Amino acid sequence: MRHVERHRTERIGWLRASVLGANDGIVSTASLVVGVAAAQVSRSEILVAGVAGLVAGALSMAAGEYVSVSSQADTERADIAKERAELAAAPAAEEEELAGIYVARGLDASLARSVARQLTAHDALKAHARDELGLTEELTARPLQAALASAATFAVGAALPILTAMLAPTATLSQFVAGISLVCLAGLGGLAARAGGAPAMVGAGRVAFWGALAMAVTAGVGKLFAITVT
């Protein structure tokens, strides 16, 4: 029976985009809701601002991730094309270069040449992509996947403070939104850290800290506008 191992690096692409999207959805929308609420406006105005922030943020996240990851994919394709051309122009030199990589990693020269020769005969481009450029199928940039994951998770994260604002008592709306959002941010940070192999408390603490800071600043801005209007 074939032994199959699963590694965390295989999910790093979608995990990064998903965590970033959900985190941004909660932080930006909760901060927006808290800031608008601090300006002493009606619940309906708070909800309109929150929904507008959800839609704009999800589209912005999708566009930003797609452009960013597409640039990475373009660079990877350019490097692969350059390597393909070099293999066609100087195959012997490329095989020697591959052997040198294996020597640097600890193989003796004769074994390194043998390995380089066999891998070149099997799939020279794949061997150079993996061992010279550090490109593997698991870590290949996927722009559409990253964009969809970011947009979807942003929308899910942003829905949380909006639903809280819909249900919370008007007098304590800001406190409810801030408290529930911070709890969810801490949970999200902890889960993301565990999924990536890091301590859960560290991930929870850093996400909650920056979320609290963002909400505190926007609440201050909202208070300032409320005072100005008054």
N, C-alpha and C positions, 0 to 999 in steps of 0.2 A: 504494500500500500504506500502510495506517495505521501511523503511528509510535507504538509503545507503550513507555512508560517504567514501570519498577518502582522504587518508593522504599521505603526502610527503614521509614518511618512506617506503611506499610500492614500491617506485621507486628508493630508495637510491642505490641499488646494481648496476643496469644498468646505473643510472645517474652518479655515481662516476666513473665507468669505461669509460663511453662515454666522460665525460668532461676531464678526465685525458688523454685519448687517443688523442682527438682533440687538447688539449693544448700542449701536447708533440709533436704532429705532426707539429704544426705551429712553436713552439719555436725551436725544434731541427733542423728542415729542414731549416727554415729561418736563423738560426744562422750558419748552415753549408754553405748555399748559400752566405751569407754576408761574412763569413770568407774566402771562396775560391775566391770570387770576389775581396776581398781586396788584395789578392796575385797577382792580375793583370794577370789572365789567361783568356782564350777565353770563349765565351758564351757556346760553346759546352761542354767544360770541367766543367763549372759550372753546367750545366744541368745533365751531367752524375753523378756528385757528388750528386746532389739533388735527382735524381731518385734512386740511390744506397742507399741513406739515407732513402728514403721512404720505400723501400722494406725491408731493414734490420730493420728499426725501427718498422714497422708494425708486422713483425714476432717476434721481440724481445718483443714487448708489449703483443702480444697474448700469447707467452710462459710464460712471467713473470706473467701475470694475472692468467693464468691457474694454474700454480704451486702454486702461493700465495693463490688463492681462494680454490684450492684443499686441501691445508693444513688446511685451516679453516674448510672445509667440513669434512675432516678426523677427526678433533677434535670434531666437532659436533656429528658425528656418534659414536665416542668412548664414548662421554658423554651419549648419548642416550642408547647405549648398557650397560653401567655401571648402568644407572638408571633402565633399564629393569631387570637386574639381581638383583638389590636391592629390586625392587618391588616383584619379585618372592621369594626372600629369607626372607624378613621381611615386609610384606604388612601393618601390623598394625603400625609399627614404621614409615613407609613412610607416612601413612595417618596422623599420629600425627605430623610429620615434616611439611606436607602441611598445617595443621591447624595452626601451629606455624608461618608460613609465613603470613597467613591471619591475625593473631593476631597482628603481627608486622606492618601490613599495616593499622590497625585501627579497625578491627572487634572485637567484644567481644568474649570470649572463646567459649561460647556455639554455637554462630552463625558460628564461624570459623570452629568448628568441624563438624557442619551440612553441610556447604559448601564443606569442604574437603571430607566428606563421599559421598556426591552426585556426586562430580566431579570424585572421585575415581571409583565409580560405573559406571559412564558414559564412561570415558576413562582416566584411571590412568596415563598412560605414557604421554599422551598429556598434562594433567594438570601439571605434574612435569616438563616436558620439558619447558612449557611456564612460570610457576610461580617460579620454583626453578632454572632452568638453563637459563631462559631468551631467549629461542629459539622459534620462531614463523615461520609459513609457509612463511609469507611475507619477513622475513629477512634471510631466509635460504640461505646459500652460493650456488651459481650456477656457477661453474668454466667455463663451455663451453660458457654460456651467457656472462660472463665477458670477456673472451678471444676474442670472436667474436666482441663484442662491442668495445673493445679497439683497435683491429686491424683495423676494418673498419673506426672508427673515426680518428685514427692516419693517415690512408691513405688519408682521406678527408682533414684533416688539413694540411698534408704535401704537398698535391697537390696545395694548395694556393700559397706558395712562389715559387714553381716550375713554375706555370703558369705565375706568375708575372715576373719571371726571363726570361721567353720566350718572353714576350711582351714588357718589359720595354726597354727604350733606353740604349744602352751599357754604355754610359758615366755616367748615374745616376742609374744604375741597383741596386746597394746596397741600395741607398736611397729609391727607390720605394719598394723594397722587405721589408725593415725594416719598412717603414711607413705603408704600407698596412697590414703587419702582426701584427703590434701593434694595429691598429684600430680593426682588427678582434679578436685579443686576448682580448681587452677590452670589445668588444661586447659579446664574449663567456663567459668571467668572469662575466659580468653583468647578462646574461641570466641564467647561472648556479646558481648564488646567488639568483636570483628571484625564480627559481624553487625550491631551498632549503629553501626559506623563509627568506633569509638574504637581507640586503640592496644591491641594484645593484651596486651603486658607489663603495662600499667597495670591492666587488668581481672584478669589472673592474680594479680598481686601483692596487690591489695586483698582478693580473695576468700580467697586462701591465708592472709593475715595474720589475718583474723577467724576463719577455721576453726581455725588453730593456737591462737589465744587461747582459743576455746571449749573445745577439747579439753584444753588445759593446765589450765584452771580446773576442769573436771569431773574430771580425773585427780587434782587436788589434793583435791577433795571426797571422791573414792573412797578415797584414801589416809588421809584423816582418819577416815572411818568404819571403815576396816580397823584403824587404831590403836586407836580407841575400843572396837571389838568385842574386840580382843586384850586 
